[in-house]
Amino acid sequence: MAFTSDWHRWVIEDFAAALTEGRPPLVSGRAALEVHRLIAALERAGAEGRTVALDEV
């Protein structure tokens, strides 16, 4: 499943602004990673027809 950058544009823009403004971004790298783990688990669950726990991805 491919996502365009439009889905993440505000996150990317905020990250760039945070770097130049010397502040933490609104979405941390850790939070973003958890979202990607969830997406990976959902994709695998659909492909395999079973429940996939987050610790499996």
C-alpha positions as CSV (number, residue, x, y, z in Angstrom):
1,M,0.0,0.0,0.0
2,A,1.6,3.2,-1.1
3,F,0.9,6.6,0.5
4,T,1.6,9.9,-1.1
5,S,3.5,12.5,0.8
6,D,0.3,14.5,0.9
7,W,-0.8,12.4,3.8
8,H,2.3,13.4,5.8
9,R,2.9,16.9,4.4
10,W,2.0,18.7,7.6
11,V,4.3,16.4,9.6
12,I,7.2,17.0,7.3
13,E,6.6,20.7,7.2
14,D,6.4,20.9,11.0
15,F,9.6,18.8,11.4
16,A,11.4,21.2,9.1
17,A,10.1,24.2,11.1
18,A,11.0,22.5,14.4
19,L,14.6,22.1,13.2
20,T,14.9,25.8,12.2
21,E,13.0,27.0,15.3
22,G,14.9,24.8,17.8
23,R,11.9,23.1,19.2
24,P,10.7,19.5,19.3
25,P,8.4,18.5,16.4
26,L,4.7,18.0,17.1
27,V,5.0,14.3,16.1
28,S,8.0,12.5,17.6
29,G,10.0,10.0,15.6
30,R,8.9,7.3,18.1
31,A,5.2,8.1,17.6
32,A,5.7,8.0,13.8
33,L,7.5,4.7,14.0
34,E,4.5,3.2,16.0
35,V,2.1,4.3,13.3
36,H,4.2,2.6,10.6
37,R,4.3,-0.6,12.7
38,L,0.5,-0.5,12.9
39,I,0.2,0.0,9.1
40,A,2.6,-2.9,8.6
41,A,0.6,-5.1,10.9
42,L,-2.6,-4.2,9.1
43,E,-1.1,-5.0,5.7
44,R,0.2,-8.3,6.9
45,A,-3.1,-9.2,8.6
46,G,-5.0,-8.5,5.3
47,A,-2.5,-10.5,3.3
48,E,-2.4,-13.5,5.6
49,G,-6.0,-13.4,6.8
50,R,-5.2,-13.4,10.4
51,T,-4.6,-11.1,13.4
52,V,-1.1,-9.8,13.5
53,A,0.3,-8.4,16.8
54,L,2.4,-5.3,16.7
55,D,5.3,-7.2,18.2
56,E,5.3,-9.4,15.1
57,V,6.3,-6.5,12.8
